[in-house]
Amino acid sequence: MIKFDNVSLTYPNGYQGLKNINLEIPKGEFVVIVGLSGAGKSTLIRSINQMVRPTEGQLIIDDQDALSVGKKGLREMRRDIGMIFQNYNLVKRSSVLRNVLAGRLGYNNTLRTLVNLFPQDDLQLAMNCLDRVGITDKAYQRADTLSGGQQQRVSIARALAQKPGIILADEPVASLDPPTAHAVMKDLRDINKEDNITMVINLHAIDLSMEYADRIIGLREGEVVFDGKVDAVTEETFEDIYGRSIKEDDLLGEVETE
Ligand SMILES: Nc1ncnc2c1ncn2[C@@H]1O[C@H](COP(=O)(O)OP(=O)(O)OP(=O)(O)O)[C@@H](O)[C@H]1O
């Protein structure tokens, strides 16, 4: 469970990125965060693994007071949280398999991993993770020779290799074409359902959000302005969150089927 209790976050320049956030995300939920550019979606997601650190309030992750666990506690906590980025964040010149094994770094001796000595179990696990996203045949290829959709699958496999309880994804499909965006969202949904991994995902396409989310959280100027199950969401909900009417740009659009 992830719980925000009156969490606020003020950046060092004084800008208030999050204002008094109260949220409870139960284990296994598929949550999509929506809001205009600058609304605080990345800030909210990144505060969960403390890439940015809340300045007020309490953040509870799996019964732990996340803001006071200390350095070692934070390392262990982060090991349980996979992160997926819009630009994949792969080591481009390394092989796909090496990139997936990076998900095991938190569990292994640094020196051994620097010289590529991962335990056999980790190699097996990394191959299994690649299998989950359907790209075992790419394991020995350089990461930057893959298509965008394949690279994002490598980053999903890397997150899976951490054996996480939570996966955070910051605009995971924003750089992909519509059919590939759907394919990657389906992978994330399947993993969520099969492994009961909590997913918190920022998306800007309204239609994608509606198709995959269990629950939608709307942010506006650092505040939660909507929080509800996807069935409760209407066009007006998005108009409230955005403070304007919906435009074509807010949608991913039709995917042609043969
Ligand atoms: N390091 C920082 N210092 C100061 N202000 C910041 C910092 N990072 C983000 N902000 C500001 O906080 C606000 C929220 O940014 P954030 O990136 O969370 O928004 P977002 O909803 O994810 O937007 P986008 O969809 O464009 O990524 C913005 O006004 C941004 O300029």
The ligand as an ORCA input file, in Angstrom:
! r2SCAN-3c Opt
* xyz 0 1
  N      13.456     20.747     -9.950
  C      12.468     21.623    -10.039
  N      12.585     22.873     -9.517
  C      11.585     23.748     -9.585
  N      10.387     23.508    -10.154
  C      10.213     22.297    -10.699
  C      11.233     21.293    -10.674
  N      10.763     20.179    -11.294
  C       9.508     20.485    -11.693
  N       9.172     21.742    -11.334
  C       7.900     22.425    -11.592
  O       6.857     21.707    -10.941
  C       5.678     21.720    -11.754
  C       5.215     20.286    -11.987
  O       6.160     19.622    -12.836
  P       5.982     18.105    -13.269
  O       7.133     17.756    -14.132
  O       5.705     17.302    -12.074
  O       4.649     18.223    -14.131
  P       3.963     17.157    -15.080
  O       2.512     17.199    -14.768
  O       4.644     15.860    -14.994
  O       4.207     17.819    -16.503
  P       4.656     17.138    -17.903
  O       3.450     16.395    -18.389
  O       4.960     18.340    -18.753
  O       5.843     16.307    -17.611
  C       6.031     22.466    -13.035
  O       5.570     23.794    -12.931
  C       7.546     22.420    -13.062
  O       8.070     23.561    -13.718
*
